[in-house]
Amino acid sequence: MILSYTVKPEDQGRTLFSVLHYRMQLSTGLIKRLKYQTEMLVDGTPVHTDYRLTAGQQITLPLPEETADFPPEPGPLNVLYEDEALLVIHKPAGIIIHPSATRNTGTLANRILSYLGSGTVHPVNRLDRDTTGVAVFAKNGYVKSILTDSMVHARIHKTYHAPVYGRLPEPSGVIDLPIDRLTADSLWRAIRPEGQPSRTAYELLEEHGPFALYAFHPLTGRTHQIRLHSMASGAPLLGDPVYNSPESKAFSDGLGLEIQQLCCVEMTFPHPMTGQPLTVTATPEWNSAPWFTGN
């Protein structure tokens, strides 16, 4: 990927480093690496990062090819959107997003690497193994850093759909309950006063007798937030094997549901290269399931 930027009047006299960092959003670490891996060009001439810029000049920066530290593996992919910077996948249940320190195979990223044929990918949003829906991957570290900044500054908006057993307290509202680890080394979470502030907006979409479909909008990004907030508010997600009640588990078992029915159905965010809003959507698998449609 080649980055380019036309120096604006307000950039007059600023150093190349300043514009790369504050205007083009390159991290200081990436700028340092690029100094030794590529040429930083201004109007086609190589310059150093302390070069003083003039309005109207053109900065050109070829990003070096990145190499993945995990192997490619063939596997099915449902591609929702792709361009030079991004690849967005409809993640299925039963697969994790990205390799970890203890496992570097059998993930969605391994399949994506095989699909791309070279380079690497960086996950932007994390979905649990059995949560489905929109999963965004950046094709290089620069794009990932921009999207991470968008996430930190709440410019990425996510909508999840989930059928739950029972009803939440109101047709719409915000669940505001702090979340903490169940134990110091546990993967699971619990509602605790000393936990991290956690907020989830929701609204009722459909009612289906003993269960109902809700839209959830996480206002914070805690692990298992929607699953835990919904259960703690009296309406566990159908199929959830951990955050449930005896009643919701019995009902889910009767439908043959063994994993949480949670899908990220929409993500909207500024495109990292153009800044224009981009919305990507996914359709939950249960939309056509007999237990959901009543057919």
Salt bridges, closest charged atoms under 4 A:
ASP11 OD1 - ARG14 NH1 3.60
ASP11 OD1 - ARG23 NE 2.71
GLU66 OE1 - HIS122 NE2 2.88
GLU82 OE2 - LYS139 NZ 2.85
ASP83 OD2 - HIS271 NE2 2.60
ASP128 OD2 - HIS224 NE2 3.71
ASP128 OD2 - ARG227 NH1 3.12
ASP149 OD1 - HIS153 ND1 3.29
ASP149 OD2 - ARG155 NH2 2.63
ASP176 OD2 - ARG199 NE 3.79
GLU203 OE2 - HIS217 NE2 3.05
GLU206 OE1 - HIS208 NE2 2.75
GLU207 OE2 - ARG167 NE 2.85
ASP240 OD2 - ARG227 NE 2.76
ASP253 OD2 - LYS249 NZ 3.02
